[in-house]
């Protein structure tokens, strides 16, 4: 049963942080594997804002697709902004810029962008509707918002694992403690309507990790994140876990990655809406 979550939360913190194990996963993301629902709407000459751009791989892909248009990526971390800027330069993509920014208070005039895109952002925000209202402000009339977020209520895996079951419990607890919503995918339609968007197109898609390489990559990343990332620090600080338990969770991820029967699915909600 869903419990109504207040729009104002005591914290508004990013659960994952920017440990290398996190950025390694985020750097895998492209339009094809993370924003395919938006691809048909990317036109040459469009001006795009990418909120929560992280290491910049989706943002740079967007820029390639809208040339000679332009893309701006914003992120709360100056470190990750610098990393994304370096990646764009190394790949010779000149129609993209990255800046430190606040999803709730964008440093842009009204009616500036044709598209505002956000991948895996709203789940981490304590006030998602307020953020979407701000995104609507900077969109031109008729402009498009595009958001995709995972729903951890639908995450499933095989074989069964007590350690991974505990990981998922901890993830929900830590995410809520940080002010986010681990079930964000299912709420995108509601949030977009409350923020004033119309002509909504609602969909969903999944990530599946099953091959030996995929399991090594995904499971290995989470084994590190369980003990070394900001998630681990938050799990301990919040009182939901301790270092010994987190080591057991990491071991469960390594066991899953080594199992030839390993399979993991993450469902996502997707929303397109007009300003």
TILOKE-816047 format. One record per residue (C-alpha): residue number from 1; x, y, z; residue in one letter. Coordinates in steps of 0.02 Angstrom, whole numbers, plus 50000, padded with zeros to 5 digits. Layout:
BEGIN
<atom num="NUM" xx="X" yy="Y" zz="Z" residuo="A"/>
...
//
This chain:
BEGIN
<atom num="1" xx="50000" yy="50000" zz="50000" residuo="X"/>
<atom num="2" xx="50066" yy="50172" zz="49954" residuo="X"/>
<atom num="3" xx="50077" yy="50297" zz="50096" residuo="X"/>
<atom num="4" xx="50048" yy="50478" zz="50048" residuo="X"/>
<atom num="5" xx="50213" yy="50570" zz="50065" residuo="X"/>
<atom num="6" xx="50214" yy="50753" zz="50118" residuo="X"/>
<atom num="7" xx="50281" yy="50878" zz="49993" residuo="X"/>
<atom num="8" xx="50399" yy="50948" zz="50125" residuo="X"/>
<atom num="9" xx="50528" yy="50826" zz="50194" residuo="X"/>
<atom num="10" xx="50655" yy="50849" zz="50335" residuo="X"/>
<atom num="11" xx="50800" yy="50812" zz="50217" residuo="X"/>
<atom num="12" xx="50832" yy="50837" zz="50033" residuo="X"/>
<atom num="13" xx="50992" yy="50739" zz="50003" residuo="X"/>
<atom num="14" xx="51059" yy="50636" zz="49858" residuo="X"/>
<atom num="15" xx="51064" yy="50455" zz="49917" residuo="X"/>
<atom num="16" xx="51198" yy="50390" zz="49800" residuo="X"/>
<atom num="17" xx="51331" yy="50525" zz="49805" residuo="X"/>
<atom num="18" xx="51469" yy="50528" zz="49675" residuo="X"/>
<atom num="19" xx="51583" yy="50385" zz="49722" residuo="X"/>
<atom num="20" xx="51673" yy="50310" zz="49572" residuo="X"/>
<atom num="21" xx="51564" yy="50154" zz="49584" residuo="X"/>
<atom num="22" xx="51411" yy="50265" zz="49559" residuo="X"/>
<atom num="23" xx="51483" yy="50367" zz="49416" residuo="X"/>
<atom num="24" xx="51537" yy="50206" zz="49329" residuo="X"/>
<atom num="25" xx="51355" yy="50156" zz="49317" residuo="X"/>
<atom num="26" xx="51293" yy="50329" zz="49271" residuo="X"/>
<atom num="27" xx="51422" yy="50344" zz="49132" residuo="X"/>
<atom num="28" xx="51343" yy="50194" zz="49044" residuo="X"/>
<atom num="29" xx="51183" yy="50291" zz="49011" residuo="X"/>
<atom num="30" xx="51139" yy="50354" zz="48838" residuo="X"/>
<atom num="31" xx="50981" yy="50412" zz="48750" residuo="X"/>
<atom num="32" xx="50957" yy="50237" zz="48680" residuo="X"/>
<atom num="33" xx="50961" yy="50145" zz="48846" residuo="X"/>
<atom num="34" xx="50891" yy="50282" zz="48959" residuo="X"/>
<atom num="35" xx="50788" yy="50406" zz="48858" residuo="X"/>
<atom num="36" xx="50724" yy="50312" zz="48705" residuo="X"/>
<atom num="37" xx="50548" yy="50377" zz="48741" residuo="X"/>
<atom num="38" xx="50613" yy="50554" zz="48710" residuo="X"/>
<atom num="39" xx="50714" yy="50515" zz="48552" residuo="X"/>
<atom num="40" xx="50571" yy="50543" zz="48426" residuo="X"/>
<atom num="41" xx="50548" yy="50720" zz="48494" residuo="X"/>
<atom num="42" xx="50729" yy="50775" zz="48476" residuo="X"/>
<atom num="43" xx="50737" yy="50893" zz="48327" residuo="X"/>
<atom num="44" xx="50880" yy="50987" zz="48249" residuo="X"/>
<atom num="45" xx="50898" yy="51161" zz="48320" residuo="X"/>
<atom num="46" xx="50809" yy="51126" zz="48485" residuo="X"/>
<atom num="47" xx="50869" yy="51205" zz="48647" residuo="X"/>
<atom num="48" xx="50874" yy="51076" zz="48787" residuo="X"/>
<atom num="49" xx="50902" yy="51083" zz="48975" residuo="X"/>
<atom num="50" xx="50960" yy="50922" zz="49058" residuo="X"/>
<atom num="51" xx="50927" yy="50929" zz="49246" residuo="X"/>
<atom num="52" xx="51037" yy="50817" zz="49352" residuo="X"/>
<atom num="53" xx="51156" yy="50785" zz="49209" residuo="X"/>
<atom num="54" xx="51284" yy="50688" zz="49311" residuo="X"/>
<atom num="55" xx="51438" yy="50631" zz="49213" residuo="X"/>
<atom num="56" xx="51356" yy="50696" zz="49054" residuo="X"/>
<atom num="57" xx="51339" yy="50545" zz="48941" residuo="X"/>
<atom num="58" xx="51152" yy="50568" zz="48909" residuo="X"/>
<atom num="59" xx="51175" yy="50757" zz="48895" residuo="X"/>
<atom num="60" xx="51312" yy="50740" zz="48763" residuo="X"/>
<atom num="61" xx="51205" yy="50615" zz="48668" residuo="X"/>
<atom num="62" xx="51061" yy="50739" zz="48670" residuo="X"/>
<atom num="63" xx="51178" yy="50874" zz="48603" residuo="X"/>
<atom num="64" xx="51231" yy="50766" zz="48457" residuo="X"/>
<atom num="65" xx="51049" yy="50737" zz="48411" residuo="X"/>
<atom num="66" xx="50991" yy="50920" zz="48414" residuo="X"/>
<atom num="67" xx="51137" yy="51001" zz="48321" residuo="X"/>
<atom num="68" xx="51144" yy="51144" zz="48278" residuo="X"/>
<atom num="69" xx="51039" yy="51169" zz="48433" residuo="X"/>
<atom num="70" xx="51114" yy="51178" zz="48606" residuo="X"/>
<atom num="71" xx="51105" yy="51082" zz="48770" residuo="X"/>
<atom num="72" xx="51142" yy="51140" zz="48947" residuo="X"/>
<atom num="73" xx="51169" yy="51012" zz="49085" residuo="X"/>
<atom num="74" xx="51156" yy="51061" zz="49267" residuo="X"/>
<atom num="75" xx="51205" yy="50961" zz="49420" residuo="X"/>
<atom num="76" xx="51224" yy="51001" zz="49605" residuo="X"/>
<atom num="77" xx="51403" yy="50935" zz="49610" residuo="X"/>
<atom num="78" xx="51544" yy="51044" zz="49543" residuo="X"/>
<atom num="79" xx="51655" yy="50890" zz="49534" residuo="X"/>
<atom num="80" xx="51538" yy="50796" zz="49419" residuo="X"/>
<atom num="81" xx="51509" yy="50954" zz="49315" residuo="X"/>
<atom num="82" xx="51696" yy="50966" zz="49285" residuo="X"/>
<atom num="83" xx="51700" yy="50783" zz="49236" residuo="X"/>
<atom num="84" xx="51558" yy="50805" zz="49111" residuo="X"/>
<atom num="85" xx="51641" yy="50959" zz="49037" residuo="X"/>
<atom num="86" xx="51801" yy="50862" zz="49010" residuo="X"/>
<atom num="87" xx="51706" yy="50719" zz="48927" residuo="X"/>
<atom num="88" xx="51620" yy="50838" zz="48805" residuo="X"/>
<atom num="89" xx="51786" yy="50917" zz="48758" residuo="X"/>
<atom num="90" xx="51870" yy="50748" zz="48734" residuo="X"/>
<atom num="91" xx="51729" yy="50692" zz="48619" residuo="X"/>
<atom num="92" xx="51727" yy="50854" zz="48520" residuo="X"/>
<atom num="93" xx="51547" yy="50901" zz="48561" residuo="X"/>
<atom num="94" xx="51543" yy="51091" zz="48565" residuo="X"/>
<atom num="95" xx="51355" yy="51127" zz="48576" residuo="X"/>
<atom num="96" xx="51341" yy="51073" zz="48758" residuo="X"/>
<atom num="97" xx="51385" yy="51163" zz="48920" residuo="X"/>
<atom num="98" xx="51381" yy="51104" zz="49099" residuo="X"/>
<atom num="99" xx="51349" yy="51211" zz="49253" residuo="X"/>
<atom num="100" xx="51317" yy="51190" zz="49438" residuo="X"/>
<atom num="101" xx="51132" yy="51218" zz="49466" residuo="X"/>
<atom num="102" xx="50981" yy="51193" zz="49578" residuo="X"/>
<atom num="103" xx="50832" yy="51094" zz="49513" residuo="X"/>
<atom num="104" xx="50715" yy="51202" zz="49617" residuo="X"/>
<atom num="105" xx="50788" yy="51371" zz="49565" residuo="X"/>
<atom num="106" xx="50852" yy="51373" zz="49387" residuo="X"/>
<atom num="107" xx="50962" yy="51517" zz="49333" residuo="X"/>
<atom num="108" xx="50869" yy="51544" zz="49169" residuo="X"/>
<atom num="109" xx="50735" yy="51662" zz="49107" residuo="X"/>
<atom num="110" xx="50555" yy="51609" zz="49078" residuo="X"/>
<atom num="111" xx="50516" yy="51528" zz="48909" residuo="X"/>
<atom num="112" xx="50697" yy="51481" zz="48870" residuo="X"/>
<atom num="113" xx="50698" yy="51297" zz="48823" residuo="X"/>
<atom num="114" xx="50609" yy="51183" zz="48701" residuo="X"/>
<atom num="115" xx="50640" yy="51029" zz="48809" residuo="X"/>
<atom num="116" xx="50680" yy="51000" zz="48992" residuo="X"/>
<atom num="117" xx="50744" yy="50823" zz="49024" residuo="X"/>
<atom num="118" xx="50776" yy="50736" zz="49190" residuo="X"/>
<atom num="119" xx="50834" yy="50557" zz="49211" residuo="X"/>
<atom num="120" xx="50826" yy="50477" zz="49384" residuo="X"/>
<atom num="121" xx="50809" yy="50648" zz="49467" residuo="X"/>
<atom num="122" xx="50634" yy="50665" zz="49539" residuo="X"/>
<atom num="123" xx="50654" yy="50511" zz="49649" residuo="X"/>
<atom num="124" xx="50789" yy="50603" zz="49747" residuo="X"/>
<atom num="125" xx="50693" yy="50766" zz="49773" residuo="X"/>
<atom num="126" xx="50592" yy="50802" zz="49929" residuo="X"/>
<atom num="127" xx="50481" yy="50923" zz="49829" residuo="X"/>
<atom num="128" xx="50462" yy="50846" zz="49656" residuo="X"/>
<atom num="129" xx="50309" yy="50948" zz="49607" residuo="X"/>
<atom num="130" xx="50395" yy="51111" zz="49653" residuo="X"/>
<atom num="131" xx="50543" yy="51060" zz="49545" residuo="X"/>
<atom num="132" xx="50430" yy="51019" zz="49398" residuo="X"/>
<atom num="133" xx="50341" yy="51186" zz="49414" residuo="X"/>
<atom num="134" xx="50511" yy="51271" zz="49401" residuo="X"/>
<atom num="135" xx="50551" yy="51167" zz="49247" residuo="X"/>
<atom num="136" xx="50385" yy="51221" zz="49170" residuo="X"/>
<atom num="137" xx="50432" yy="51403" zz="49201" residuo="X"/>
<atom num="138" xx="50587" yy="51393" zz="49091" residuo="X"/>
<atom num="139" xx="50499" yy="51299" zz="48951" residuo="X"/>
<atom num="140" xx="50431" yy="51392" zz="48802" residuo="X"/>
<atom num="141" xx="50242" yy="51382" zz="48779" residuo="X"/>
<atom num="142" xx="50210" yy="51208" zz="48711" residuo="X"/>
<atom num="143" xx="50383" yy="51151" zz="48766" residuo="X"/>
<atom num="144" xx="50411" yy="50973" zz="48821" residuo="X"/>
<atom num="145" xx="50458" yy="50901" zz="48991" residuo="X"/>
<atom num="146" xx="50531" yy="50726" zz="48989" residuo="X"/>
<atom num="147" xx="50563" yy="50628" zz="49149" residuo="X"/>
<atom num="148" xx="50609" yy="50447" zz="49184" residuo="X"/>
<atom num="149" xx="50625" yy="50371" zz="49357" residuo="X"/>
<atom num="150" xx="50646" yy="50197" zz="49427" residuo="X"/>
<atom num="151" xx="50516" yy="50118" zz="49540" residuo="X"/>
<atom num="152" xx="50603" yy="50012" zz="49672" residuo="X"/>
<atom num="153" xx="50436" yy="49936" zz="49720" residuo="X"/>
<atom num="154" xx="50447" yy="49832" zz="49562" residuo="X"/>
<atom num="155" xx="50630" yy="49779" zz="49567" residuo="X"/>
<atom num="156" xx="50648" yy="49590" zz="49552" residuo="X"/>
<atom num="157" xx="50792" yy="49468" zz="49539" residuo="X"/>
<atom num="158" xx="50837" yy="49285" zz="49533" residuo="X"/>
<atom num="159" xx="50896" yy="49177" zz="49618" residuo="X"/>
<atom num="160" xx="50817" yy="49223" zz="49784" residuo="X"/>
<atom num="161" xx="50939" yy="49308" zz="49903" residuo="X"/>
<atom num="162" xx="50916" yy="49355" zz="50085" residuo="X"/>
<atom num="163" xx="51059" yy="49480" zz="50065" residuo="X"/>
<atom num="164" xx="50979" yy="49568" zz="49916" residuo="X"/>
<atom num="165" xx="50811" yy="49570" zz="50003" residuo="X"/>
<atom num="166" xx="50895" yy="49661" zz="50147" residuo="X"/>
<atom num="167" xx="50980" yy="49778" zz="50022" residuo="X"/>
<atom num="168" xx="50811" yy="49827" zz="49950" residuo="X"/>
<atom num="169" xx="50739" yy="49858" zz="50124" residuo="X"/>
<atom num="170" xx="50888" yy="49967" zz="50166" residuo="X"/>
<atom num="171" xx="50875" yy="50060" zz="50003" residuo="X"/>
<atom num="172" xx="50694" yy="50107" zz="50038" residuo="X"/>
<atom num="173" xx="50736" yy="50160" zz="50216" residuo="X"/>
<atom num="174" xx="50888" yy="50265" zz="50168" residuo="X"/>
<atom num="175" xx="50801" yy="50343" zz="50019" residuo="X"/>
<atom num="176" xx="50653" yy="50395" zz="50127" residuo="X"/>
<atom num="177" xx="50770" yy="50461" zz="50263" residuo="X"/>
<atom num="178" xx="50850" yy="50572" zz="50131" residuo="X"/>
<atom num="179" xx="50681" yy="50643" zz="50081" residuo="X"/>
<atom num="180" xx="50663" yy="50549" zz="49917" residuo="X"/>
<atom num="181" xx="50536" yy="50427" zz="49850" residuo="X"/>
<atom num="182" xx="50597" yy="50256" zz="49793" residuo="X"/>
<atom num="183" xx="50430" yy="50229" zz="49706" residuo="X"/>
<atom num="184" xx="50445" yy="50386" zz="49600" residuo="X"/>
<atom num="185" xx="50413" yy="50298" zz="49435" residuo="X"/>
<atom num="186" xx="50230" yy="50266" zz="49475" residuo="X"/>
<atom num="187" xx="50200" yy="50447" zz="49529" residuo="X"/>
<atom num="188" xx="50266" yy="50539" zz="49376" residuo="X"/>
<atom num="189" xx="50095" yy="50562" zz="49298" residuo="X"/>
<atom num="190" xx="50021" yy="50633" zz="49458" residuo="X"/>
<atom num="191" xx="50169" yy="50749" zz="49488" residuo="X"/>
<atom num="192" xx="50166" yy="50813" zz="49309" residuo="X"/>
<atom num="193" xx="49980" yy="50851" zz="49320" residuo="X"/>
<atom num="194" xx="50001" yy="50941" zz="49486" residuo="X"/>
<atom num="195" xx="50143" yy="51043" zz="49411" residuo="X"/>
<atom num="196" xx="50029" yy="51105" zz="49272" residuo="X"/>
<atom num="197" xx="50085" yy="51001" zz="49124" residuo="X"/>
<atom num="198" xx="49957" yy="50939" zz="48997" residuo="X"/>
<atom num="199" xx="49945" yy="50824" zz="48846" residuo="X"/>
<atom num="200" xx="50033" yy="50692" zz="48948" residuo="X"/>
<atom num="201" xx="50106" yy="50536" zz="48869" residuo="X"/>
<atom num="202" xx="50143" yy="50405" zz="49001" residuo="X"/>
<atom num="203" xx="50245" yy="50248" zz="48978" residuo="X"/>
<atom num="204" xx="50375" yy="50135" zz="49053" residuo="X"/>
<atom num="205" xx="50528" yy="50030" zz="49014" residuo="X"/>
<atom num="206" xx="50650" yy="49916" zz="49103" residuo="X"/>
<atom num="207" xx="50833" yy="49883" zz="49127" residuo="X"/>
<atom num="208" xx="50881" yy="49699" zz="49135" residuo="X"/>
<atom num="209" xx="51053" yy="49635" zz="49188" residuo="X"/>
<atom num="210" xx="51085" yy="49452" zz="49155" residuo="X"/>
<atom num="211" xx="51241" yy="49413" zz="49054" residuo="X"/>
<atom num="212" xx="51405" yy="49377" zz="49142" residuo="X"/>
<atom num="213" xx="51473" yy="49548" zz="49096" residuo="X"/>
<atom num="214" xx="51314" yy="49637" zz="49149" residuo="X"/>
<atom num="215" xx="51311" yy="49546" zz="49316" residuo="X"/>
<atom num="216" xx="51494" yy="49584" zz="49349" residuo="X"/>
<atom num="217" xx="51466" yy="49767" zz="49306" residuo="X"/>
<atom num="218" xx="51303" yy="49795" zz="49400" residuo="X"/>
<atom num="219" xx="51334" yy="49678" zz="49547" residuo="X"/>
<atom num="220" xx="51514" yy="49734" zz="49566" residuo="X"/>
<atom num="221" xx="51461" yy="49915" zz="49570" residuo="X"/>
<atom num="222" xx="51331" yy="49885" zz="49704" residuo="X"/>
<atom num="223" xx="51453" yy="49781" zz="49806" residuo="X"/>
<atom num="224" xx="51563" yy="49936" zz="49814" residuo="X"/>
<atom num="225" xx="51419" yy="50056" zz="49841" residuo="X"/>
<atom num="226" xx="51354" yy="49953" zz="49986" residuo="X"/>
<atom num="227" xx="51513" yy="49986" zz="50086" residuo="X"/>
<atom num="228" xx="51602" yy="50137" zz="50011" residuo="X"/>
<atom num="229" xx="51478" yy="50259" zz="49936" residuo="X"/>
<atom num="230" xx="51370" yy="50393" zz="50013" residuo="X"/>
<atom num="231" xx="51230" yy="50264" zz="50022" residuo="X"/>
<atom num="232" xx="51334" yy="50166" zz="50148" residuo="X"/>
<atom num="233" xx="51371" yy="50322" zz="50250" residuo="X"/>
<atom num="234" xx="51187" yy="50369" zz="50252" residuo="X"/>
<atom num="235" xx="51134" yy="50192" zz="50301" residuo="X"/>
<atom num="236" xx="51248" yy="50201" zz="50453" residuo="X"/>
<atom num="237" xx="51214" yy="50383" zz="50497" residuo="X"/>
<atom num="238" xx="51026" yy="50355" zz="50492" residuo="X"/>
<atom num="239" xx="51040" yy="50204" zz="50607" residuo="X"/>
<atom num="240" xx="50965" yy="50086" zz="50480" residuo="X"/>
<atom num="241" xx="51121" yy="49979" zz="50463" residuo="X"/>
<atom num="242" xx="51300" yy="49952" zz="50521" residuo="X"/>
<atom num="243" xx="51467" yy="49910" zz="50437" residuo="X"/>
<atom num="244" xx="51454" yy="49723" zz="50470" residuo="X"/>
<atom num="245" xx="51282" yy="49711" zz="50390" residuo="X"/>
<atom num="246" xx="51337" yy="49815" zz="50242" residuo="X"/>
<atom num="247" xx="51481" yy="49694" zz="50214" residuo="X"/>
<atom num="248" xx="51354" yy="49552" zz="50207" residuo="X"/>
<atom num="249" xx="51251" yy="49649" zz="50082" residuo="X"/>
<atom num="250" xx="51406" yy="49676" zz="49975" residuo="X"/>
<atom num="251" xx="51444" yy="49490" zz="49983" residuo="X"/>
<atom num="252" xx="51267" yy="49452" zz="49925" residuo="X"/>
<atom num="253" xx="51293" yy="49562" zz="49773" residuo="X"/>
<atom num="254" xx="51456" yy="49473" zz="49732" residuo="X"/>
<atom num="255" xx="51372" yy="49304" zz="49751" residuo="X"/>
<atom num="256" xx="51231" yy="49358" zz="49635" residuo="X"/>
<atom num="257" xx="51355" yy="49423" zz="49506" residuo="X"/>
<atom num="258" xx="51449" yy="49257" zz="49507" residuo="X"/>
<atom num="259" xx="51291" yy="49152" zz="49483" residuo="X"/>
<atom num="260" xx="51259" yy="49100" zz="49303" residuo="X"/>
<atom num="261" xx="51073" yy="49103" zz="49342" residuo="X"/>
<atom num="262" xx="51081" yy="49284" zz="49400" residuo="X"/>
<atom num="263" xx="50947" yy="49400" zz="49328" residuo="X"/>
<atom num="264" xx="50896" yy="49575" zz="49386" residuo="X"/>
<atom num="265" xx="50758" yy="49691" zz="49324" residuo="X"/>
<atom num="266" xx="50726" yy="49875" zz="49361" residuo="X"/>
<atom num="267" xx="50561" yy="49953" zz="49302" residuo="X"/>
<atom num="268" xx="50547" yy="50137" zz="49258" residuo="X"/>
<atom num="269" xx="50405" yy="50258" zz="49236" residuo="X"/>
<atom num="270" xx="50417" yy="50386" zz="49095" residuo="X"/>
<atom num="271" xx="50321" yy="50547" zz="49066" residuo="X"/>
<atom num="272" xx="50310" yy="50673" zz="48925" residuo="X"/>
<atom num="273" xx="50208" yy="50830" zz="48953" residuo="X"/>
<atom num="274" xx="50179" yy="50999" zz="48873" residuo="X"/>
<atom num="275" xx="50199" yy="51167" zz="48958" residuo="X"/>
//
